Amino acid sequence: MTSGNDWFRAASSEEMAAVPNFDMTRAHIARVQDYWLGGKDHFEVDRIAGDEAIAVLPDMVASVRNTRAFLGRTVRFLAEEAGIRQFLDIGTGIPTAANTHEVAQAVAPESRIVYVDNDPMVLAHARALLTSDPRGECAYVDADIQDTGHILDVAAKVLDFSKPVGVVLMAVLQFVPDSDDPHAIARHLMDAVPAGSYLVISHPASDIQATAMAGMANRLNQLMAQQVKPRSRAEFTRFFDGLELVEPGVIRCPEWRPASPEDAVGKSTMWGGVGKKP
């Protein structure tokens, strides 16, 4: 496995300037989230956007970190209790602590993970993402979440789609507008995997701290390359149509099988849930 220092190595401005289509003048969600998580792979424009969001929604950092903890708990559940050994993680973001493959391979070293993102900063760190336990495998696909056909074609080189897969969509569907039918994206992905597969999603809520969330989204949409669309609990639950929701169902991320009662009351403006394909 790679060392902690490798995960947090910041790319220089010269390195990033050499990456095609990299724009250092406008905030990008992968780098803004890295800032909220305490990483080092971001620039001044990202810190400005991140601070503007915090000014409108003071719970932002706690919510982002509680969502990251939700990722760890759900992946651990899939590996330990559900016996999943294959993961398709779309919207990976910049590597930080407790990435999907680290959590899964700590339980089952033979686990195979395919990461998907289309951010140049994430691409620059693909070498870190590709570092796997030698008994398993990791791969990286440079693709947009809406290009599901391409994602599935490339992922099939590493994952066996005749066996159950854990599909992870962590805080990514909010960047798909209603006009592009984000629910169809989830359906297409789950149609490609067999019974016994799971879908894990987190998503910003429009009906938790509604006024602050709307203000935060509006501010970020003025500053970031991506456009954010928070959604209601009902809209979020539709992503699991045709699936069996795993207890405790659709709930705020910290409340999904928390390690302690104290964790369950953590601040969060994110819905989370896990569904199983029957």
TIFI-781517 format. One line per field, with one value per residue: chain; residue number from 1; x, y, z of N, C-alpha, C in turn. Coordinates in steps of 0.1 Angstrom, whole numbers, plus 5000, padded with zeros to 4 digits. Example, Ala and Ser with C-alpha at 12.3 -4.5 7.8 and 13.67 -1.06 7.14 Angstrom:
2
c	(A A);
k	(1 2);
nc1	(5132 5128);
nc2	(4943 4978);
nc3	(5078 5071);
cac1	(5123 5137);
cac2	(4955 4989);
cac3	(5078 5071);
cc1	(5132 5129);
cc2	(4967 5000);
cc3	(5078 5079);
//
This chain:
278
c	(A A A A A A A A A A A A A A A A A A A A A A A A A A A A A A A A A A A A A A A A A A A A A A A A A A A A A A A A A A A A A A A A A A A A A A A A A A A A A A A A A A A A A A A A A A A A A A A A A A A A A A A A A A A A A A A A A A A A A A A A A A A A A A A A A A A A A A A A A A A A A A A A A A A A A A A A A A A A A A A A A A A A A A A A A A A A A A A A A A A A A A A A A A A A A A A A A A A A A A A A A A A A A A A A A A A A A A A A A A A A A A A A A A A A A A A A A A A A A A A A A A A A A A A A A A A A A A A A A A A A A A A A A A A A A A A A A A A A A A);
k	(1 2 3 4 5 6 7 8 9 10 11 12 13 14 15 16 17 18 19 20 21 22 23 24 25 26 27 28 29 30 31 32 33 34 35 36 37 38 39 40 41 42 43 44 45 46 47 48 49 50 51 52 53 54 55 56 57 58 59 60 61 62 63 64 65 66 67 68 69 70 71 72 73 74 75 76 77 78 79 80 81 82 83 84 85 86 87 88 89 90 91 92 93 94 95 96 97 98 99 100 101 102 103 104 105 106 107 108 109 110 111 112 113 114 115 116 117 118 119 120 121 122 123 124 125 126 127 128 129 130 131 132 133 134 135 136 137 138 139 140 141 142 143 144 145 146 147 148 149 150 151 152 153 154 155 156 157 158 159 160 161 162 163 164 165 166 167 168 169 170 171 172 173 174 175 176 177 178 179 180 181 182 183 184 185 186 187 188 189 190 191 192 193 194 195 196 197 198 199 200 201 202 203 204 205 206 207 208 209 210 211 212 213 214 215 216 217 218 219 220 221 222 223 224 225 226 227 228 229 230 231 232 233 234 235 236 237 238 239 240 241 242 243 244 245 246 247 248 249 250 251 252 253 254 255 256 257 258 259 260 261 262 263 264 265 266 267 268 269 270 271 272 273 274 275 276 277 278);
nc1	(5008 5003 5022 5011 5021 5024 4997 4990 5006 5011 5003 5024 5020 5031 5031 5004 4996 5005 4986 4961 4934 4932 4921 4931 4919 4893 4871 4870 4850 4862 4886 4878 4864 4885 4898 4879 4881 4906 4928 4957 4956 4947 4937 4940 4915 4898 4898 4886 4860 4853 4853 4833 4811 4810 4805 4778 4766 4774 4777 4790 4817 4817 4796 4806 4827 4814 4801 4822 4829 4806 4810 4831 4818 4798 4811 4826 4806 4796 4818 4823 4798 4781 4796 4808 4831 4839 4840 4826 4834 4823 4829 4851 4869 4897 4923 4922 4922 4912 4902 4880 4892 4911 4895 4879 4899 4911 4894 4890 4915 4916 4899 4885 4887 4873 4879 4863 4865 4865 4881 4909 4928 4923 4930 4957 4966 4962 4980 4983 4958 4957 4972 4973 4965 4985 4971 4946 4931 4933 4919 4917 4893 4890 4865 4832 4804 4780 4785 4778 4779 4805 4820 4812 4820 4849 4853 4847 4869 4883 4864 4841 4812 4793 4792 4783 4784 4795 4782 4792 4782 4791 4782 4780 4759 4745 4756 4745 4721 4685 4675 4691 4685 4693 4684 4681 4707 4716 4698 4707 4733 4728 4713 4733 4746 4745 4719 4721 4739 4749 4739 4753 4747 4752 4739 4734 4710 4679 4660 4669 4679 4670 4669 4696 4709 4701 4711 4738 4742 4736 4757 4780 4775 4780 4807 4820 4831 4814 4778 4756 4730 4709 4687 4655 4644 4625 4631 4656 4653 4641 4663 4667 4647 4632 4651 4661 4659 4685 4685 4692 4675 4667 4684 4699 4734 4752 4736 4734 4739 4757 4788 4786 4763 4769 4781 4759 4744 4758 4766 4750 4741 4733 4717 4717 4720 4716 4711 4699 4701 4676);
nc2	(4988 5023 5050 5073 5099 5099 5100 5126 5143 5174 5186 5206 5241 5243 5216 5212 5231 5220 5200 5190 5212 5222 5245 5271 5293 5292 5279 5244 5216 5192 5201 5220 5205 5190 5210 5215 5190 5192 5188 5193 5198 5221 5254 5290 5301 5280 5278 5303 5299 5277 5289 5309 5293 5281 5304 5309 5284 5272 5246 5232 5221 5201 5185 5176 5161 5142 5129 5117 5099 5083 5071 5054 5036 5025 5012 4994 4979 4967 4951 4935 4925 4921 4908 4918 4921 4936 4969 4999 5030 5061 5094 5100 5120 5138 5119 5110 5102 5069 5058 5042 5017 5012 5008 4986 4967 4963 4947 4926 4916 4909 4924 4942 4974 5000 5033 5063 5095 5128 5150 5170 5174 5152 5132 5137 5126 5099 5078 5074 5065 5042 5024 4994 4967 4939 4915 4922 4946 4978 5004 5032 5053 5078 5097 5112 5112 5110 5096 5068 5044 5042 5042 5017 5000 5002 4997 4970 4957 4952 4946 4919 4917 4897 4890 4902 4938 4966 4997 5029 5062 5089 5119 5131 5131 5154 5172 5167 5180 5182 5182 5164 5140 5126 5103 5084 5078 5064 5042 5030 5022 5003 4985 4972 4956 4925 4907 4910 4929 4962 4996 5027 5059 5093 5126 5162 5178 5194 5199 5200 5223 5243 5270 5279 5259 5264 5290 5284 5267 5285 5304 5288 5280 5303 5305 5282 5258 5236 5230 5230 5210 5207 5182 5170 5147 5130 5131 5122 5096 5083 5075 5049 5034 5003 4989 4972 4988 4991 4987 5015 5026 5056 5083 5109 5112 5108 5092 5067 5036 5043 5045 5051 5065 5092 5098 5097 5120 5139 5168 5174 5179 5162 5136 5101 5067 5031 5006 4974 4953 4932);
nc3	(5000 4995 5011 5037 5032 5004 4996 5002 4988 4974 4942 4922 4910 4885 4876 4875 4856 4833 4828 4806 4799 4824 4848 4867 4876 4883 4908 4917 4924 4934 4944 4962 4980 4989 5003 5024 5037 5048 5033 5010 4984 4967 4955 4958 4948 4953 4981 4986 4976 4991 5017 5014 5011 5037 5052 5046 5052 5081 5090 5071 5068 5088 5079 5054 5063 5079 5059 5046 5065 5064 5039 5046 5065 5050 5029 5044 5055 5031 5024 5047 5058 5036 5018 4995 4968 4948 4936 4922 4921 4916 4909 4924 4936 4950 4964 4998 5033 5042 5017 4993 4983 5003 5026 5018 5011 5035 5048 5029 5012 4985 4971 4943 4928 4909 4902 4893 4877 4864 4868 4863 4884 4900 4882 4880 4903 4900 4901 4928 4934 4921 4935 4950 4972 4966 4963 4953 4931 4916 4896 4874 4858 4835 4832 4826 4848 4835 4812 4811 4796 4785 4810 4821 4801 4802 4829 4830 4823 4846 4866 4872 4858 4861 4886 4919 4925 4943 4938 4941 4947 4957 4969 4943 4924 4926 4909 4885 4864 4866 4841 4827 4838 4864 4878 4859 4854 4877 4874 4850 4857 4877 4863 4849 4866 4885 4904 4939 4940 4952 4958 4968 4980 4986 4991 4988 5008 5001 5019 5044 5068 5050 5039 5044 5029 5003 4999 5001 4979 4958 4961 4957 4931 4917 4919 4912 4888 4884 4888 4915 4927 4952 4966 4976 5003 4992 4965 4965 4975 4953 4938 4945 4935 4927 4941 4972 5001 5025 5060 5081 5061 5041 5053 5073 5067 5091 5107 5096 5106 5128 5146 5173 5196 5199 5175 5158 5160 5147 5128 5097 5064 5045 5027 5029 5018 5013 4989 4979 4951 4941);
cac1	(5000 5011 5023 5002 5027 5021 4984 4988 5015 5004 5009 5028 5012 5037 5026 4990 4995 5007 4975 4952 4921 4932 4918 4934 4912 4879 4871 4865 4845 4872 4896 4871 4862 4898 4900 4870 4886 4919 4939 4966 4956 4937 4943 4933 4901 4891 4896 4877 4847 4850 4850 4820 4800 4809 4799 4764 4763 4785 4779 4795 4828 4813 4788 4815 4835 4805 4798 4833 4828 4795 4816 4838 4809 4790 4821 4829 4794 4795 4828 4822 4785 4774 4805 4811 4845 4841 4835 4827 4834 4822 4830 4861 4875 4911 4925 4924 4923 4902 4896 4872 4900 4917 4885 4875 4910 4915 4885 4892 4926 4915 4889 4889 4881 4875 4876 4859 4864 4870 4888 4924 4936 4922 4938 4971 4968 4957 4990 4980 4945 4960 4981 4964 4970 4988 4961 4935 4934 4926 4920 4911 4887 4888 4852 4821 4794 4769 4790 4778 4783 4820 4824 4809 4829 4862 4853 4845 4883 4888 4853 4833 4798 4784 4792 4778 4793 4791 4783 4793 4780 4793 4782 4783 4747 4740 4762 4738 4709 4673 4673 4699 4679 4703 4679 4684 4721 4716 4692 4716 4744 4723 4709 4744 4751 4736 4713 4730 4747 4744 4741 4755 4746 4750 4735 4730 4696 4672 4650 4676 4684 4666 4674 4710 4714 4698 4721 4752 4743 4737 4770 4790 4772 4786 4821 4826 4829 4802 4766 4751 4715 4704 4674 4647 4644 4617 4638 4668 4648 4638 4675 4667 4636 4635 4661 4657 4667 4691 4682 4679 4669 4672 4686 4711 4746 4757 4726 4734 4747 4768 4797 4782 4752 4774 4783 4746 4739 4768 4760 4750 4730 4734 4710 4725 4713 4722 4701 4704 4694 4670);
cac2	(5000 5036 5057 5085 5110 5099 5104 5140 5151 5184 5189 5220 5248 5240 5203 5213 5239 5211 5191 5196 5217 5225 5259 5275 5306 5290 5268 5231 5209 5182 5208 5227 5194 5187 5220 5212 5178 5194 5183 5203 5198 5231 5267 5301 5302 5269 5282 5313 5293 5269 5298 5315 5283 5280 5316 5307 5272 5270 5232 5226 5212 5189 5177 5169 5150 5131 5122 5109 5088 5075 5063 5043 5027 5017 5002 4983 4970 4959 4941 4926 4918 4917 4899 4924 4921 4945 4983 5009 5043 5072 5107 5097 5131 5138 5109 5114 5091 5059 5057 5029 5005 5010 5002 4973 4957 4960 4936 4915 4921 4905 4933 4950 4987 5009 5046 5071 5109 5135 5162 5170 5172 5138 5125 5139 5117 5086 5069 5070 5058 5029 5016 4984 4955 4930 4905 4928 4954 4991 5010 5046 5057 5093 5098 5119 5103 5108 5087 5055 5033 5042 5038 5003 4992 5002 4990 4956 4951 4949 4940 4909 4921 4886 4889 4914 4949 4978 5009 5040 5075 5097 5133 5134 5132 5168 5179 5163 5187 5175 5180 5153 5128 5118 5091 5074 5073 5053 5030 5024 5015 4991 4975 4966 4947 4914 4906 4909 4942 4973 5010 5036 5072 5105 5137 5173 5179 5207 5201 5201 5237 5246 5283 5279 5251 5271 5301 5278 5263 5297 5310 5279 5280 5315 5305 5269 5253 5227 5236 5222 5209 5199 5176 5166 5133 5122 5130 5113 5082 5078 5068 5035 5027 4989 4982 4970 4997 4985 4994 5022 5033 5069 5090 5117 5103 5103 5083 5054 5027 5050 5037 5055 5075 5106 5100 5098 5133 5148 5178 5169 5184 5152 5124 5089 5054 5019 4997 4961 4948 4919);
cac3	(5000 4995 5024 5039 5026 4990 4994 5005 4981 4966 4929 4920 4900 4872 4872 4871 4844 4822 4826 4796 4803 4838 4850 4881 4878 4888 4918 4912 4936 4939 4952 4973 4990 4995 5013 5035 5044 5054 5024 5005 4969 4962 4953 4965 4943 4959 4995 4986 4974 5003 5028 5011 5014 5051 5057 5045 5059 5090 5093 5059 5070 5096 5070 5045 5070 5083 5047 5043 5074 5059 5029 5052 5071 5040 5022 5053 5055 5019 5024 5058 5060 5023 5010 4982 4965 4936 4938 4912 4928 4906 4915 4935 4942 4953 4974 5011 5041 5042 5004 4991 4983 5016 5035 5013 5011 5049 5051 5019 5003 4971 4965 4931 4928 4898 4905 4881 4879 4852 4872 4860 4897 4904 4872 4884 4915 4896 4905 4942 4934 4915 4944 4955 4978 4954 4961 4946 4920 4915 4883 4873 4846 4833 4825 4832 4853 4825 4801 4818 4787 4785 4823 4822 4792 4807 4842 4827 4821 4859 4873 4866 4860 4863 4901 4926 4925 4951 4931 4951 4941 4969 4967 4929 4916 4927 4897 4873 4865 4864 4826 4823 4844 4872 4882 4848 4855 4887 4869 4840 4864 4884 4853 4844 4876 4888 4917 4950 4940 4961 4954 4979 4975 4994 4982 4995 5010 4999 5029 5058 5068 5036 5035 5043 5018 4990 4998 4999 4965 4950 4962 4950 4917 4912 4920 4908 4874 4885 4893 4925 4928 4963 4963 4988 5007 4983 4952 4968 4976 4940 4932 4949 4929 4923 4950 4986 5010 5037 5072 5085 5050 5037 5065 5073 5067 5104 5113 5090 5113 5134 5156 5186 5197 5197 5160 5151 5161 5140 5119 5083 5055 5034 5027 5026 5018 5006 4984 4973 4939 4944);
cc1	(5009 5012 5014 5008 5024 5007 4982 4998 5008 5011 5013 5020 5018 5032 5012 4988 4997 4996 4965 4939 4920 4931 4921 4927 4898 4879 4865 4861 4854 4882 4890 4868 4875 4902 4892 4875 4900 4931 4948 4965 4945 4944 4935 4918 4893 4888 4886 4862 4843 4846 4836 4809 4799 4803 4783 4759 4774 4787 4786 4806 4825 4805 4796 4823 4827 4801 4809 4833 4817 4801 4823 4829 4802 4799 4824 4818 4793 4806 4827 4809 4779 4783 4809 4826 4848 4833 4837 4824 4834 4821 4840 4866 4890 4913 4928 4925 4911 4894 4889 4881 4907 4908 4882 4886 4915 4906 4889 4902 4924 4904 4894 4881 4884 4870 4873 4858 4868 4876 4903 4932 4935 4931 4953 4975 4964 4967 4987 4967 4948 4968 4972 4972 4973 4979 4948 4939 4926 4929 4913 4906 4885 4876 4842 4811 4783 4773 4790 4782 4798 4825 4823 4818 4843 4863 4853 4859 4888 4877 4846 4819 4788 4783 4788 4789 4787 4793 4782 4792 4780 4793 4786 4770 4741 4746 4755 4724 4697 4671 4681 4696 4689 4697 4681 4698 4722 4710 4701 4727 4739 4717 4720 4750 4741 4729 4723 4740 4741 4747 4742 4755 4745 4747 4731 4715 4690 4663 4656 4682 4682 4671 4689 4716 4712 4708 4735 4753 4744 4750 4780 4787 4778 4801 4828 4823 4816 4790 4760 4736 4711 4690 4668 4648 4636 4624 4650 4664 4645 4650 4675 4655 4640 4645 4655 4665 4672 4688 4694 4673 4675 4672 4697 4723 4751 4748 4726 4744 4759 4776 4792 4770 4756 4776 4770 4741 4748 4760 4761 4738 4730 4725 4719 4716 4721 4711 4707 4695 4689 4672);
cc2	(5012 5042 5069 5097 5111 5103 5119 5148 5161 5186 5204 5227 5245 5226 5204 5221 5230 5201 5197 5200 5220 5240 5263 5288 5304 5278 5255 5223 5199 5189 5215 5216 5190 5197 5218 5200 5180 5190 5195 5205 5208 5244 5278 5303 5291 5273 5293 5308 5285 5278 5305 5305 5281 5292 5315 5295 5268 5255 5225 5216 5199 5180 5169 5158 5139 5123 5112 5096 5078 5066 5051 5032 5018 5007 4991 4973 4961 4948 4931 4918 4913 4908 4905 4924 4929 4958 4992 5022 5055 5085 5107 5109 5128 5128 5115 5101 5082 5059 5043 5017 5002 5003 4988 4963 4954 4948 4924 4920 4919 4914 4940 4963 4994 5023 5054 5086 5115 5148 5161 5168 5158 5129 5126 5130 5103 5075 5064 5062 5043 5019 5007 4974 4945 4919 4909 4936 4968 4997 5023 5048 5072 5095 5107 5110 5101 5099 5072 5043 5031 5037 5023 4995 4991 4995 4975 4949 4947 4942 4929 4912 4909 4883 4902 4925 4960 4990 5021 5054 5085 5111 5137 5137 5146 5177 5176 5170 5178 5172 5169 5140 5120 5105 5080 5069 5062 5040 5023 5016 5002 4981 4967 4955 4936 4915 4904 4921 4952 4987 5019 5050 5082 5117 5149 5174 5193 5210 5198 5215 5243 5260 5284 5271 5258 5283 5295 5274 5274 5303 5301 5280 5293 5314 5293 5266 5244 5235 5226 5222 5201 5193 5171 5151 5125 5120 5121 5098 5075 5071 5053 5028 5013 4982 4981 4979 4989 4993 5003 5030 5046 5078 5099 5109 5099 5093 5069 5045 5033 5041 5040 5064 5089 5109 5103 5112 5144 5157 5173 5175 5174 5140 5112 5077 5043 5010 4985 4957 4934 4909);
cc3	(5000 5008 5024 5032 5011 4987 4994 4997 4972 4952 4928 4910 4886 4867 4867 4858 4832 4819 4817 4803 4818 4840 4864 4884 4884 4897 4912 4925 4942 4948 4963 4984 4997 5006 5026 5043 5050 5046 5019 4990 4964 4961 4959 4961 4950 4974 4996 4985 4986 5015 5026 5014 5029 5057 5056 5052 5068 5093 5081 5061 5078 5087 5060 5051 5075 5071 5043 5053 5070 5048 5035 5058 5061 5032 5031 5055 5043 5019 5035 5058 5047 5014 4997 4980 4953 4939 4926 4919 4919 4913 4927 4943 4945 4965 4988 5020 5039 5028 5003 4991 4996 5026 5031 5015 5025 5054 5042 5010 4989 4964 4953 4931 4915 4902 4892 4885 4866 4855 4869 4873 4901 4895 4876 4895 4912 4901 4920 4942 4929 4924 4952 4963 4966 4952 4954 4935 4921 4901 4883 4859 4845 4825 4833 4837 4843 4814 4807 4809 4787 4799 4824 4813 4797 4821 4841 4825 4835 4867 4865 4868 4861 4878 4907 4927 4935 4943 4941 4943 4953 4966 4953 4921 4916 4916 4884 4873 4862 4849 4820 4830 4852 4877 4872 4849 4865 4882 4859 4847 4870 4874 4848 4853 4880 4902 4928 4950 4948 4954 4967 4974 4987 4985 4991 4996 5007 5011 5043 5058 5054 5031 5034 5032 5004 4988 4995 4984 4956 4949 4955 4935 4910 4911 4914 4893 4874 4891 4903 4925 4940 4960 4977 4991 4997 4969 4954 4968 4963 4933 4935 4944 4924 4931 4964 4995 5022 5049 5077 5073 5046 5050 5064 5075 5081 5111 5107 5097 5120 5144 5170 5185 5194 5182 5153 5150 5154 5130 5104 5076 5042 5037 5023 5026 5010 5001 4978 4961 4942 4933);
//
